[in-house]
Amino acid sequence: MNKKCRIRIAREEFNAVYGHLFPGDMDEHGAVLLAGTSQSNGQMTLHVREVHLAGEGIDYVEGKIGYRALSPTFIHRLITRARDEKLAYLAVHNHGTDREVGFSHIDLQSHERGYPALLQIARGMPVGALVFGLRSIESDVWLPDGNRLPLDQAVVVGKTIQRLTPSPRKKSGHAEPTYDRQVRMFGKNGQSELAICHVAILGLGGIGSLVAEYLARLGVGHFLLVDNDLVEESNLARIVGAASSDVRDKNTKVSVAQRMILQANSRAQVRTITDDVAKESVAREVTACDYVFLGADSMRARLVFNALVHQYLIPGVQLGSKIRSDPQGALLDVMSANRPVRPGHGCLWCNQLIDVTALAKEAKTDDERKAQAYGVEEANPSVISLNAVSAAHAVNDFLLDYLSLRPEPELLDYEEFHFLKQTRSLVEPRKDPECPECSRAGQRYGRGDGVELPCIEG
C-alpha cells in the first residue's frame, strides 16, 4: 500500500473551508470534513462530501493544552455521523504559513490522545486531520490497521484544477526539444505536470482517436484507452492512424490509438482495455485517472462516465458531433459539442443527455429489439472535421484548466457549434438540486467506493 493518501475536493467545498479558515484575521479556525474513500493502485483517496464549519467560541474553543480545539459536542456529532454514513472523519485547522505546512508537536500529541477512541467509534472508517497553509495542505490520516498516512496531494476540482501539497515539489528542470515551442507557453513545470498526468479516453473512434493524438503530442504521460470495437472499413475516414491493414488484420481501435500515441511520444505509458466501460471491472480502472474524456456515444457509457465524475470527483468532458436531416435528406443541423462535467456541475442526467429509452434498447440484443419493434438502427453520420472541432476544444480546455493557466470562471458552460447557422453558443447547464447523481443531497456524490457504480457485471 502507498504510504501517502490523496484528497479530492470540489471547488465549492474548498472555497467554503478556505474562506472560513482564512477570513483575514490572522487567527486559527476549525472545521470537519466528511469524505468517501477509495483504493486504487494501492493508494487511498479521500473524496470530500460534506463540510462542517466550526462556529467560533461554540464549536471551536480555547484548548486545554493547545491554542484551540474542536469542542467535544461538535466532534461527537460528526464522528457518529461519519460512522452512520460510512465516511472518513477529517478535523481541519489552519496555520499561518504559505507554501509549506505541517502539524505542530502539540497537534500530533492531540491526535495520539484522541484518534484511537475516534477509530473505535468510526467502526472501520479512517479518521484524521488536515492542516491548511495559505497554499499548502498536510494530512495525518489514521487507518484501522494502525497505519498513518501523510498527504501526497490534494486536488481541488472546479472548472480549473488546483493541486496542493505539504511543500513545493521539485520539478524536472529539463524539457525535451520536442516540446520547446509549447514550453514557451506554459513552462517546464507545466510540461512536467503533463508528463505525470493520467488520462482516460472512453471510446477511440472518430473523436477519441483525435483526442489521443492531441494529448500524446502535448506530452501527456499516462493513458487508459477503453473501447471494445475492431477497426472496420467505414472507420478509415475518421480514425487517426488507422490503415487498411488494420481492417484486414482485425485490429482493435485501442491498439491503433496505442500505436499512434507511442509514435508521437515514445515515453508514454499506455494501458488498453478492449472491453465495455459499462462493466464494473473496467470502470474501476478509470477511478485512478486524473481526467476523463468521453468519446463513446452509447447511453450506458454516458451513465457510467457521469457517475465516475460525481462519485469520485474526477474532472471530465463529454464530446460529440451530431448531424440531423429531414426525411428527404436535407440537413437540419450540423453541430459539435464540448460539454465539461465537474463534481456537482454539468450533470448529464440533469441536462437530459442520458435517454432512458435508449438505455433500455442498448440492454437488448438485436433479436430482442426486432421482436419488440425497435428495429436495428443504422449508424449515425460522422465526419472527421466535425469531430476535430469538438476534440480540439476539449483538449484546449484540458490544457488550460489542468495547468491552471486561466482563472476559475463564475460559470461552467457547455460549448456548442452549429455550422449551418455559423454560431458558437455557450449554454449554462441545468442543475436539479435534488438530483440523486450530482447533488450533495443524493447518495452518489463524493462516496468513492462506498456505493456501486451503475455498471453491468464483468
C-alpha positions in Angstrom: 0.0 0.0 0.0 1.2 3.5 -0.8 2.2 5.3 2.4 0.6 8.6 1.4 -3.0 9.5 0.6 -4.7 11.8 -1.8 -7.7 14.1 -1.3 -10.2 15.3 -3.9 -12.5 18.2 -3.1 -14.8 20.2 -5.3 -14.2 23.9 -5.7 -17.3 24.9 -3.8 -16.4 22.9 -0.7 -12.8 24.1 -0.9 -13.8 27.7 -1.1 -16.1 27.3 1.9 -13.4 25.7 4.0 -10.7 28.1 2.9 -12.8 31.2 3.4 -13.6 30.0 6.9 -10.0 29.3 7.8 -8.6 32.4 6.4 -11.1 35.3 6.9 -8.3 37.8 7.1 -7.9 38.0 10.9 -4.6 36.0 11.0 -6.1 33.7 13.6 -6.7 29.9 13.8 -10.1 28.4 12.9 -11.5 24.9 12.6 -13.8 22.6 10.6 -14.6 19.0 10.0 -14.8 17.3 6.5 -16.6 14.0 5.9 -15.3 12.1 2.9 -15.9 9.0 0.9 -12.9 6.7 0.4 -11.5 4.7 -2.5 -8.5 2.4 -3.1 -6.7 2.4 -6.5 -3.3 1.0 -7.3 -2.6 0.6 -3.6 -3.3 4.3 -2.8 -6.2 5.7 -0.7 -8.1 8.7 -1.9 -10.5 10.7 0.2 -13.4 12.3 -1.6 -14.8 15.2 0.3 -18.6 15.0 0.5 -19.6 17.3 3.5 -18.1 20.4 5.0 -19.0 21.3 8.6 -17.6 24.7 9.7 -16.9 25.1 13.5 -18.5 28.1 15.0 -16.1 30.4 16.9 -16.5 30.1 20.6 -19.1 27.3 20.3 -17.6 24.5 18.2 -14.0 25.8 18.1 -13.0 26.8 21.6 -9.9 27.5 23.8 -7.9 24.4 24.1 -6.9 22.8 27.5 -3.4 22.0 26.1 -3.1 23.6 22.7 -4.2 27.0 21.5 -7.7 26.0 20.3 -9.6 22.8 19.7 -12.9 21.4 18.4 -15.5 21.1 21.1 -16.4 17.5 22.4 -20.0 18.0 21.4 -19.1 19.1 17.8 -16.7 16.1 17.5 -19.2 13.6 18.8 -21.9 14.8 16.5 -19.7 14.5 13.4 -17.8 11.3 14.3 -21.2 9.5 14.8 -22.4 10.9 11.5 -19.3 9.7 9.8 -19.8 6.2 11.3 -23.5 6.1 10.3 -22.8 7.4 6.7 -19.6 5.3 6.3 -17.5 8.3 5.7 -14.0 9.3 6.8 -13.7 12.0 9.5 -11.2 14.8 9.0 -10.6 17.5 11.6 -9.3 20.7 10.0 -7.4 23.8 11.2 -5.0 26.3 9.7 -1.5 27.7 10.3 -0.2 31.0 9.1 2.4 29.5 6.7 2.2 29.8 2.9 3.7 27.2 0.6 4.8 24.8 3.3 2.7 23.5 6.2 2.9 20.8 8.9 1.5 19.7 12.2 3.0 21.1 15.4 4.2 18.8 18.1 1.2 19.7 20.1 -1.1 18.8 17.2 0.4 15.4 16.9 0.2 14.7 20.6 -3.5 15.6 20.5 -4.0 13.1 17.6 -2.3 10.4 19.6 -4.6 11.1 22.6 -7.9 11.3 20.7 -7.8 9.3 17.5 -7.6 5.8 18.9 -11.0 6.4 20.6 -12.4 8.0 17.4 -11.3 5.0 15.4 -13.4 2.8 17.7 -16.4 4.9 17.2 -15.9 5.1 13.4 -16.1 1.3 13.1 -13.7 0.7 10.3 -13.6 4.2 8.7 -10.5 6.3 8.7 -10.2 9.3 11.0 -7.6 12.0 10.8 -6.7 15.7 10.4 -5.8 18.2 7.8 -3.8 21.4 8.4 -4.0 24.2 5.8 -1.4 26.8 4.9 -2.2 29.6 2.5 -1.1 27.5 -0.4 -0.4 24.1 1.1 -2.1 21.2 2.9 -0.8 18.3 5.1 -2.7 15.3 6.4 -2.4 12.8 9.3 -4.9 10.1 8.4 -5.3 7.1 10.8 -6.4 3.8 9.4 -8.0 1.0 11.3 -4.9 -1.2 10.7 -2.7 1.2 12.5 -1.1 2.9 9.5 -1.0 6.7 9.4 -0.9 8.5 6.0 0.6 11.9 5.3 -0.6 13.7 2.1 0.6 13.1 -1.4 -1.5 15.9 -2.8 -4.9 17.5 -2.5 -6.7 18.2 -5.8 -9.3 21.0 -6.0 -11.7 20.2 -8.8 -13.5 23.1 -10.3 -13.6 24.1 -14.0 -9.8 24.6 -13.4 -7.8 22.1 -11.4 -5.6 23.1 -8.4 -3.1 20.9 -6.7 -1.9 21.5 -3.2 0.9 19.7 -1.4 2.6 19.9 2.1 5.6 21.6 0.5 6.7 22.6 -3.0 7.7 19.7 -5.2 10.9 19.6 -7.1 10.0 19.6 -10.8 12.3 18.5 -13.6 14.3 21.3 -14.9 14.8 19.5 -18.2 12.5 19.8 -21.2 12.9 17.7 -24.3 13.5 19.7 -27.5 10.3 18.1 -28.8 8.2 20.4 -26.5 10.3 23.6 -26.8 7.6 25.6 -28.6 4.8 24.7 -26.1 7.1 25.1 -23.0 7.4 28.7 -24.2 3.7 28.9 -23.3 3.3 27.1 -20.0 6.9 26.4 -18.8 8.9 23.4 -17.8 6.8 22.9 -14.7 3.7 22.7 -16.8 5.3 20.1 -19.1 6.3 18.1 -16.1 2.7 18.1 -14.8 1.5 16.8 -18.2 4.2 14.0 -18.1 2.8 12.6 -14.8 -0.9 13.1 -15.7 -3.1 10.1 -16.1 -6.0 10.5 -18.6 -8.7 8.1 -19.6 -10.2 8.1 -23.1 -13.5 6.2 -23.3 -14.2 5.5 -26.9 -11.4 5.6 -29.5 -13.5 6.2 -32.6 -13.6 9.4 -34.6 -13.4 11.8 -31.7 -11.5 9.7 -29.2 -8.6 9.0 -31.7 -8.2 12.7 -32.3 -8.1 13.4 -28.5 -5.5 10.7 -28.1 -3.2 12.2 -30.8 -3.5 15.8 -29.4 -2.8 14.6 -25.8 0.1 12.5 -27.0 1.7 15.4 -28.9 1.3 17.6 -25.8 3.4 15.2 -23.9 0.7 13.6 -21.6 2.5 10.7 -20.0 -0.1 8.1 -19.0 -3.1 6.8 -21.0 -6.0 4.5 -20.2 -7.8 3.6 -23.5 -11.2 1.9 -23.4 -13.1 0.6 -26.5 -14.4 -2.8 -27.4 -14.6 -2.4 -31.2 -12.5 -3.6 -34.0 -11.5 -1.3 -36.9 -13.9 -1.5 -39.8 -13.7 -0.2 -43.3 -16.1 2.7 -42.5 -13.7 3.8 -39.7 -10.8 4.6 -42.0 -12.2 8.1 -42.9 -12.3 9.1 -39.3 -9.9 7.2 -37.0 -6.5 8.8 -36.8 -3.7 6.4 -37.6 -5.9 3.6 -39.0 -5.0 1.8 -42.2 -6.5 -0.8 -44.5 -4.2 -3.4 -42.9 -5.9 -2.8 -39.5 -9.2 -3.8 -41.1 -7.6 -6.9 -42.7 -5.9 -7.9 -39.5 -9.0 -7.2 -37.4 -7.1 -4.9 -35.1 -8.8 -3.1 -32.2 -9.4 0.6 -32.1 -7.4 0.8 -28.8 -4.4 -0.9 -30.5 -4.4 1.7 -33.3 -4.6 4.5 -30.8 -1.8 3.0 -28.7 0.4 2.7 -31.8 -0.3 6.3 -32.7 0.4 7.6 -29.2 3.7 5.9 -29.0 4.8 7.2 -32.4 4.1 10.7 -31.1 5.5 10.1 -27.6 7.7 7.0 -27.1 7.9 7.6 -23.4 4.1 7.4 -22.8 2.7 4.6 -20.7 -0.4 3.3 -22.4 -2.9 0.7 -21.0 -5.5 -0.6 -23.4 -8.8 -2.3 -22.4 -10.7 -3.9 -25.3 -14.0 -4.1 -23.4 -17.1 -2.1 -22.4 -16.6 0.8 -19.9 -20.0 -0.1 -18.5 -18.5 -3.3 -17.0 -17.7 -2.9 -13.3 -14.1 -4.1 -13.6 -13.4 -1.7 -16.5 -15.0 1.4 -14.8 -12.9 0.8 -11.6 -9.8 1.2 -13.7 -10.9 4.7 -14.6 -11.1 5.8 -10.9 -7.3 6.1 -10.8 -7.2 8.7 -13.6 -6.8 12.5 -13.3 -9.1 13.4 -16.2 -11.7 11.6 -18.3 -12.6 12.2 -22.0 -15.9 10.5 -23.1 -15.8 9.9 -26.8 -18.2 6.9 -26.8 -21.7 7.6 -27.9 -23.7 5.0 -26.0 -26.1 5.9 -23.2 -24.6 3.3 -20.9 -21.1 4.9 -21.4 -22.6 8.3 -20.6 -24.3 6.9 -17.5 -21.1 5.4 -16.1 -18.9 8.4 -17.0 -21.4 10.8 -15.3 -21.3 8.6 -12.1 -17.5 8.5 -12.1 -17.3 12.3 -12.2 -19.6 12.8 -9.3 -18.8 9.8 -7.2 -15.0 10.1 -7.4 -14.8 13.8 -8.0 -12.8 13.4 -11.3 -13.0 16.1 -13.9 -14.3 15.1 -17.3 -15.7 16.1 -20.6 -18.4 14.6 -22.9 -17.7 15.1 -26.6 -19.9 14.6 -29.6 -21.0 15.7 -33.1 -24.5 15.4 -34.5 -26.0 15.7 -37.9 -29.8 15.9 -38.3 -31.7 15.6 -41.6 -35.3 15.7 -42.6 -37.0 12.6 -44.3 -35.9 13.9 -47.7 -32.3 14.1 -46.6 -32.0 17.9 -46.3 -29.7 19.0 -43.5 -31.4 20.5 -40.4 -28.5 20.8 -38.1 -24.7 20.1 -38.1 -23.2 20.6 -34.7 -20.3 19.7 -32.5 -20.4 19.8 -28.7 -17.8 20.1 -25.9 -19.5 19.5 -22.6 -17.3 19.8 -19.4 -18.6 17.8 -16.4 -17.4 18.6 -12.9 -18.5 17.4 -9.5 -21.9 18.9 -9.0 -22.0 20.7 -12.3 -22.8 19.8 -15.9 -24.5 16.6 -14.9 -25.7 14.6 -17.9 -28.8 13.4 -16.1 -29.8 16.9 -15.1 -29.4 18.0 -18.8 -31.4 15.1 -20.2 -28.4 13.8 -22.1 -29.0 10.2 -20.9 -32.0 8.8 -22.6 -33.7 6.2 -20.5 -35.4 4.6 -23.6 -32.1 4.4 -25.4 -30.6 2.8 -22.2 -33.2 0.1 -22.3 -32.7 -0.5 -26.0 -28.9 -0.9 -25.5 -29.5 -3.6 -22.9 -31.3 -5.7 -25.5 -29.8 -7.9 -28.2 -30.5 -7.3 -31.9 -33.1 -10.1 -31.9 -34.9 -8.7 -28.9 -35.0 -5.2 -30.5 -36.5 -6.6 -33.7 -39.0 -8.7 -31.7 -40.2 -5.6 -29.8 -40.4 -3.5 -33.0 -37.4 -1.3 -32.1 -35.6 -2.3 -35.3 -31.8 -2.3 -35.6 -30.7 1.3 -36.1 -28.3 2.4 -38.7 -25.0 4.1 -37.7 -25.2 7.8 -37.1 -23.5 10.1 -39.6 -19.9 11.1 -38.7 -17.4 13.4 -40.3 -13.8 13.9 -39.2 -13.7 17.7 -39.4 -16.8 18.0 -37.1 -15.1 15.6 -34.7 -11.9 17.6 -34.8 -13.7 20.8 -33.6 -15.1 19.0 -30.6 -11.8 17.2 -29.8 -9.6 20.3 -30.2 -11.7 22.5 -28.0 -11.9 19.8 -25.3 -8.1 19.3 -25.3 -7.5 23.1 -25.2 -9.8 23.3 -22.2 -7.9 20.4 -20.6 -4.6 22.1 -21.2 -5.7 25.5 -19.8 -7.7 24.1 -16.9 -5.5 21.2 -15.8 -2.4 23.5 -15.7 -4.5 26.4 -14.2 -3.4 28.7 -17.0 -6.6 30.8 -16.7 -8.8 32.0 -13.8 -11.7 30.0 -12.5 -14.8 31.2 -14.3 -18.0 32.0 -12.5 -20.0 29.5 -14.5 -19.3 26.2 -16.2 -20.8 26.2 -19.7 -21.3 23.7 -22.4 -19.9 24.8 -25.8 -21.9 24.1 -28.9 -21.1 24.8 -32.5 -23.9 24.9 -35.1 -22.3 25.1 -38.5 -25.3 25.7 -40.7 -26.1 28.8 -38.6 -22.4 29.6 -38.2 -22.8 30.1 -34.5 -20.9 29.2 -31.3 -23.0 29.0 -28.2 -22.2 28.8 -24.5 -25.0 27.0 -22.8 -25.4 27.1 -19.0 -26.2 23.5 -17.9 -29.3 22.8 -16.0 -29.0 21.7 -12.4 -31.5 19.8 -10.3 -30.9 20.5 -6.6 -32.4 17.0 -5.8 -30.5 15.1 -8.4 -29.5 11.7 -7.0 -26.4 11.7 -9.1 -24.8 15.1 -8.7 -26.4 16.8 -5.8 -24.9 16.8 -2.3 -28.3 15.5 -1.1 -28.0 12.5 -3.4 -26.5 9.2 -2.5 -23.7 9.2 -5.0 -21.8 12.5 -4.7 -18.3 12.0 -3.2 -18.9 8.4 -2.0 -15.9 6.8 -3.7 -16.0 3.1 -3.3 -18.9 3.5 -0.8 -21.6 2.9 -3.4 -21.8 0.8 -6.5 -21.3 2.3 -9.9 -24.3 1.9 -12.4 -22.4 -0.9 -14.2 -23.2 -4.3 -15.6 -21.4 -7.3 -14.3 -17.9 -8.1 -15.5 
